[in-house]
Amino acid sequence: MKINDTQHEMIDAYIKQQLKGEALQAFERQLADNEAIQQEVFFRQGIRGAFQVKAVEQVILQAKSDPLLEEANERKIEHPQLESVHNTIQQAKAENDIRKRRTIRRLVAVGIAASILGLFWMGGIFVQQSLPELADKNFSVPKVELTYTNPEIESVSATQVGIEDLLTKATQAYNAKNFDRTLTVFDDLRSQYNYETDEMLLYESLIDYQKNNYNKAAETLQQIITRNSEIKDEAHWYLALTYLKMEQKDPAKEQLEILNNQTSKYQKKADRLLNKLN
């Protein structure tokens, strides 16, 4: 008994497990009563199983069954439904070509979108949103080692031993990220010995930075710069990062340009960061 086109389609759907509900029940009744359909199902299931073998699967992916049919001819393998199998494979090849074209179109679309996004980024459209992120990437907590110096503000009654003891405690507290304790010790230095240095102000500003008190940090750093301190390069650098956290691009660039125009350990860092902001 010859199998018609509709039955071929039903067999394909059955093997691919696409039949559901009443359609599946109706086909299974035909399968039980129709020997031709039974043979066709068994044959196609055998071919489908063969496709799972790695060697055959590779051939199918590359040529979509033509080599497989040639091999069948060479071995003189004959089957009344071989033409049907060939047609099924040719359909698979056509579907595969369509999928390839769709994939290429998607890749082209993604590539165009990525290019446009890159142009937007290079044009600076997203720079404003990324300023705090740039600051975080460039901020690093320095290791503190406060030592006794002769500050501008120091009373006659100050004793070096007492000051050095408190400086040691402040150093230990800061390096342990116990910022509240650090600030307390700094207050003790001022109240007990009328002692204050630019280094103390710098680390106070860094504590405010890490506590998100950016306005206060900026004021302290500006104070250090105004004094023309020996650590003014550090003050310029951290002031630039503070401005970035505050999303103030132009003031940040001004600080970075100062560093970029003079020789210091922050010159290269400032140059790299300026390139990202321009």
N, C-alpha and C positions, 0 to 999 in steps of 0.2 A: 504494500500500500504506500503510495507516494505521500510525502509530507508537504503540506502547503505552506505558503509564506507566513501565514498567521501562526501556524504551529511552530515554525522555526523561531519566530519571535518569542513565543511562549516558552520554548525550550531554553533560549538564551536567558530570558528573565528568570527562569527556574534555577538554572545553574548559578546565576549571579545572585541568587537569593533575594530577588526583587519582588517576587510574588507574595502577596499578603492576603489574609482573610479568605473571602469566598473565591477569589481568583486562584489562590493556591489550592484550595480544596477541589475546585473544578478541574484544574490541571492534573492533580494527583489521581482523580478518577479516570481521566484519559490515559494517564501513564499506566494504570493498572490494567486497562482493557486493550491498549493499542501496542502491539509488539514492535511496530516500526518506530514509534515514539520512544519505546524503551531502549531499542538499539541505538537510536540517535543520542539519547541522554547519556548512555554508558560510554559511547564513543567520545562525545564532547567532554565528558568528565575526565576521561583518560587523557585527552589532549590538554585539558586545563591543568591536570595534575602534572603532566610533563613540563608545562611551562614553569612550574615551581622549581624545577631542577636548575641549578645555577648556570650550567653550561648552556642549556637550551634558552633560559631566560635572557642570557646575554645576547644570544643570537636574535631573539625576538626584539630586544631593545634597539639593536643596531639596524636590522633589516626588516623587521616585522614580518617574519615567517618565510620569505622567499627562499633563503638558504635551507630552511626546514623542509620546504616542499621539494627542493632539489635533492636533498638527502633522501627523502621518501622515494623519489623517482629512481635515484641511484640504487637504492635497496629493493626496488621493485615492490614497494609497499603500495597496495591498492585497497581502496575502500569506496563503496558506492557514494559516500557522503564527503569525499575529499574536496570536491568543488565547494561544498557548503562551508567546510573548514577554511578553505582559502578565502572565501568571501568574508567570513567572520574576521579573519586576521587582517584583511585589507581594510575593513571598517575600523578595526583597532588602530591601524596605522594612520588612517585619516583623522581619528579622534586625537591621537598622539600629536600629530602635526598642528591641530587646532590648539591643543594645550600649550605647545611650544610657542606659537604665535602670541597667545594670551600672556604667557610668562614674559616674553620679550617686551610686549606693550607695557606690562606692569613695571618691569625694570626700567624702561625708558622714562615712564611717568615718575617713578621714584627718583631717578637720576636728575630729571629736570627740576623736581621739587627741591632736591638736595642742593643743586646748583643755585637756585634762586635763594634758598636759605643762606647759602654761603655768601652770596652777594649782599644780602641784607646784613649779615654779620660783619662783613668787611666794610660796609657802609656805615656801621656804627649804630644801627637801629636798636640792637639789643644790648649795647654796651652799658646803657644806663641801668638796666636791670641786673647786670652782672658786677657792678662795682663792689658791693659787699663781698661777693664771692672772690673777686680778685684780691681784696684785702686779706681775707682769710687764708688764701693760698700763699701769700707773701709774709704773713705774720708768723713769727717764731718767738717763743718765750726765751729771753736770754738768761744764762746762768748768772746769778747775782753773787758778787763777792765784794761787799762794801768794806772799805778800809778807811782808816782815820786819815783825814786831810785837814788843812787849815782853811776852813770855810770863810766866806765873807762875813757871816754872822756867827760870832762865837764870843761868849762872855769870858771875862778874865778868870772867873771862878771855875771854868770848865776843866775837868780832869781827863786826861787822855785815857786812863784805864777804864773809867766809867763809860766813856763814849764808845770805846772799842768793844766793851762787853755788850752794849746795846746793839751796836752794829752787827756783831756776830749773831745775836738773837734775831735781828731783822733779816739777815741773810738766810739763816736756817728756815725761818718762817716763810719767806718768799719762795725759796726753792722747793719747799713742801707744798706750795700753792695755798698756804694758809694766809690769805691776803688780809683778812681782818686783823689777825695777830700782827702782821707786818706794819699795818697802818697804826696800830696801837703803840708799837715800839717807836715808830717815827714821831708820834706825838710825845712820847716820853723824852726823846732826844731834844725836842724843842722846848718842852716845859722844864725839864731838869737842867739842861745844859745850854739852852738857847742855841742849839746846834742844827744847822741845815746846810745841805750841799745840793749841787745840781743833780748828782747821782740819785739822791733820795727823791727829788722831784721827778726824775725820769721814771723811776720804778713806781712811784705813786700814779703817774699818768698811765703806765702799762696796766696797773691794777684796775684803774677806772675803765680802760679800754676793754679788758676782759670781763668787766662787770656791766658792759654796755653803757657806761656813763661817758659817752663820746664827747659831749660838749665840755665836760669838766676836764677830760683828758686833753682835748685840744687847747684849752686855756693854759694848762700847766706846761705843755710842750712849747707853746708860744712864749711863755715866760722864760724858758730855758734859752730859746733862740735870741730873745731880746738881750739877755745877759752876755751874748757872744761867748757862750760857754765852750769848753774844750770838747764837750759831747754834743755840740749843736748838729753834727751830721746825723747822729742817732735821733735827735729831736726832729729834724727835717723828715727823716724816713718814716718814723712812726706817726708824725703829724699827717703825712700824705696818706698813710693807711687809714688813719682815723677819719680823714675827709672822705675816703672811699666808703667807709662804713656808713657815713652820714649821707652818702650818695651826692657828694659835692665834687663833681668831676674837675672843674676848672681850678679850684684851690688846691686840689690834690696834684694836678699837673704842674702847678707853680712850684710846689715843694720838690717834686721830682726833677724839674728842670734845673733847680738850684744845685741838686746833687749831681746831675748829669754834666754840668759845666765845670765841675771841679774834681780833683783827684781825691777819692776816698774809697773805702771798702764798699760803699753803697752805690758807686757810680754805675757799675754794670747792671745791678738790680734795677736801678732807676731807669736806665735806658731800656731794658726789656719791658718794664711795666709801662713806660711811655708809649712804646710801639703798640701795645695792646689797647691803649686809650685813644691813640690818634686815628 
